[in-house]
Amino acid sequence: MSYVQRLHPWVVVRLLPKMQRVVVGRFRNRSDAEGHMQALKRLMPDAEFIILFDIGQPIDEESEEME
Protein backbone atom coordinates (compact mmCIF):
# COMPACT_ATOMS: atom_id res chain seq x y z
CA MET A 1 0.00 0.00 0.00
CA SER A 2 1.47 3.35 -0.99
CA TYR A 3 1.98 6.26 1.37
CA VAL A 4 -0.83 8.27 -0.23
CA GLN A 5 -3.24 5.36 0.20
CA ARG A 6 -2.29 5.10 3.88
CA LEU A 7 -3.22 8.77 4.32
CA HIS A 8 -6.68 8.07 2.90
CA PRO A 9 -7.87 4.85 4.57
CA TRP A 10 -11.63 5.32 3.99
CA VAL A 11 -12.77 3.86 0.67
CA VAL A 12 -16.07 4.13 -1.21
CA VAL A 13 -16.64 0.95 -3.20
CA ARG A 14 -19.26 0.27 -5.85
CA LEU A 15 -20.53 -3.30 -5.73
CA LEU A 16 -20.99 -5.00 -9.10
CA PRO A 17 -22.51 -8.34 -10.15
CA LYS A 18 -20.58 -11.59 -9.69
CA MET A 19 -18.79 -10.40 -6.53
CA GLN A 20 -16.88 -7.71 -8.40
CA ARG A 21 -16.15 -4.28 -6.97
CA VAL A 22 -14.68 -0.94 -8.02
CA VAL A 23 -12.98 1.56 -5.72
CA VAL A 24 -14.67 4.87 -6.48
CA GLY A 25 -12.66 7.08 -4.14
CA ARG A 26 -10.36 7.27 -1.12
CA PHE A 27 -10.88 9.72 1.71
CA ARG A 28 -9.01 10.90 4.78
CA ASN A 29 -12.03 10.69 7.10
CA ARG A 30 -15.31 8.81 7.18
CA SER A 31 -17.56 11.86 6.98
CA ASP A 32 -16.04 12.84 3.63
CA ALA A 33 -16.60 9.30 2.35
CA GLU A 34 -20.22 9.36 3.53
CA GLY A 35 -20.86 12.70 1.82
CA HIS A 36 -19.39 11.45 -1.43
CA MET A 37 -21.41 8.25 -1.22
CA GLN A 38 -24.65 10.23 -0.71
CA ALA A 39 -23.91 12.27 -3.82
CA LEU A 40 -23.19 9.10 -5.80
CA LYS A 41 -26.47 7.54 -4.65
CA ARG A 42 -28.36 10.61 -5.89
CA LEU A 43 -26.62 10.39 -9.28
CA MET A 44 -26.90 6.58 -9.57
CA PRO A 45 -29.88 5.44 -7.48
CA ASP A 46 -29.76 1.84 -8.76
CA ALA A 47 -26.07 1.33 -7.90
CA GLU A 48 -24.95 -0.15 -4.58
CA PHE A 49 -22.11 1.48 -2.64
CA ILE A 50 -20.38 0.69 0.65
CA ILE A 51 -17.75 2.40 2.79
CA LEU A 52 -14.75 0.42 4.02
CA PHE A 53 -11.76 1.16 6.22
CA ASP A 54 -8.76 -0.14 4.25
CA ILE A 55 -5.97 -1.19 6.61
CA GLY A 56 -3.79 -2.48 3.78
CA GLN A 57 -1.54 -5.49 4.23
CA PRO A 58 -1.06 -7.14 7.61
CA ILE A 59 2.09 -6.01 9.44
CA ASP A 60 3.71 -9.45 9.06
CA GLU A 61 3.55 -9.27 5.26
CA GLU A 62 4.97 -5.74 5.19
CA SER A 63 7.97 -6.71 7.32
CA GLU A 64 8.73 -9.65 5.00
CA GLU A 65 8.76 -7.33 1.96
CA MET A 66 11.27 -5.00 3.60
CA GLU A 67 13.79 -7.80 4.26
C-alpha beads as a LAMMPS data file, in Angstrom:
LAMMPS data file: protein, C-alpha beads

67 atoms
66 bonds

1 atom types
1 bond types

-500.0 500.0 xlo xhi
-500.0 500.0 ylo yhi
-500.0 500.0 zlo zhi

Masses

1 110.0

Atoms # bond

1 1 1 0.000 0.000 0.000
2 1 1 1.473 3.345 -0.995
3 1 1 1.983 6.264 1.375
4 1 1 -0.826 8.268 -0.229
5 1 1 -3.238 5.362 0.201
6 1 1 -2.292 5.102 3.881
7 1 1 -3.217 8.772 4.315
8 1 1 -6.679 8.065 2.896
9 1 1 -7.874 4.852 4.571
10 1 1 -11.631 5.316 3.992
11 1 1 -12.768 3.855 0.671
12 1 1 -16.068 4.128 -1.207
13 1 1 -16.636 0.952 -3.201
14 1 1 -19.258 0.268 -5.852
15 1 1 -20.534 -3.302 -5.732
16 1 1 -20.986 -5.001 -9.095
17 1 1 -22.509 -8.336 -10.146
18 1 1 -20.578 -11.589 -9.694
19 1 1 -18.792 -10.399 -6.529
20 1 1 -16.879 -7.711 -8.404
21 1 1 -16.146 -4.277 -6.972
22 1 1 -14.680 -0.942 -8.022
23 1 1 -12.983 1.564 -5.719
24 1 1 -14.674 4.874 -6.480
25 1 1 -12.664 7.083 -4.144
26 1 1 -10.361 7.272 -1.117
27 1 1 -10.880 9.720 1.712
28 1 1 -9.009 10.902 4.779
29 1 1 -12.034 10.694 7.097
30 1 1 -15.314 8.807 7.183
31 1 1 -17.565 11.862 6.978
32 1 1 -16.038 12.845 3.628
33 1 1 -16.598 9.303 2.354
34 1 1 -20.222 9.359 3.533
35 1 1 -20.865 12.698 1.822
36 1 1 -19.385 11.452 -1.432
37 1 1 -21.415 8.246 -1.216
38 1 1 -24.648 10.228 -0.707
39 1 1 -23.908 12.266 -3.825
40 1 1 -23.188 9.097 -5.804
41 1 1 -26.467 7.538 -4.646
42 1 1 -28.361 10.610 -5.887
43 1 1 -26.619 10.385 -9.281
44 1 1 -26.901 6.584 -9.574
45 1 1 -29.882 5.436 -7.479
46 1 1 -29.756 1.836 -8.757
47 1 1 -26.074 1.325 -7.900
48 1 1 -24.954 -0.148 -4.581
49 1 1 -22.111 1.477 -2.636
50 1 1 -20.380 0.690 0.654
51 1 1 -17.750 2.396 2.793
52 1 1 -14.746 0.423 4.023
53 1 1 -11.757 1.155 6.225
54 1 1 -8.759 -0.141 4.250
55 1 1 -5.975 -1.194 6.609
56 1 1 -3.789 -2.484 3.783
57 1 1 -1.536 -5.486 4.229
58 1 1 -1.060 -7.142 7.610
59 1 1 2.087 -6.007 9.436
60 1 1 3.708 -9.452 9.065
61 1 1 3.550 -9.270 5.259
62 1 1 4.974 -5.740 5.186
63 1 1 7.967 -6.711 7.324
64 1 1 8.735 -9.651 4.998
65 1 1 8.757 -7.335 1.957
66 1 1 11.274 -4.999 3.604
67 1 1 13.789 -7.802 4.257

Bonds

1 1 1 2
2 1 2 3
3 1 3 4
4 1 4 5
5 1 5 6
6 1 6 7
7 1 7 8
8 1 8 9
9 1 9 10
10 1 10 11
11 1 11 12
12 1 12 13
13 1 13 14
14 1 14 15
15 1 15 16
16 1 16 17
17 1 17 18
18 1 18 19
19 1 19 20
20 1 20 21
21 1 21 22
22 1 22 23
23 1 23 24
24 1 24 25
25 1 25 26
26 1 26 27
27 1 27 28
28 1 28 29
29 1 29 30
30 1 30 31
31 1 31 32
32 1 32 33
33 1 33 34
34 1 34 35
35 1 35 36
36 1 36 37
37 1 37 38
38 1 38 39
39 1 39 40
40 1 40 41
41 1 41 42
42 1 42 43
43 1 43 44
44 1 44 45
45 1 45 46
46 1 46 47
47 1 47 48
48 1 48 49
49 1 49 50
50 1 50 51
51 1 51 52
52 1 52 53
53 1 53 54
54 1 54 55
55 1 55 56
56 1 56 57
57 1 57 58
58 1 58 59
59 1 59 60
60 1 60 61
61 1 61 62
62 1 62 63
63 1 63 64
64 1 64 65
65 1 65 66
66 1 66 67
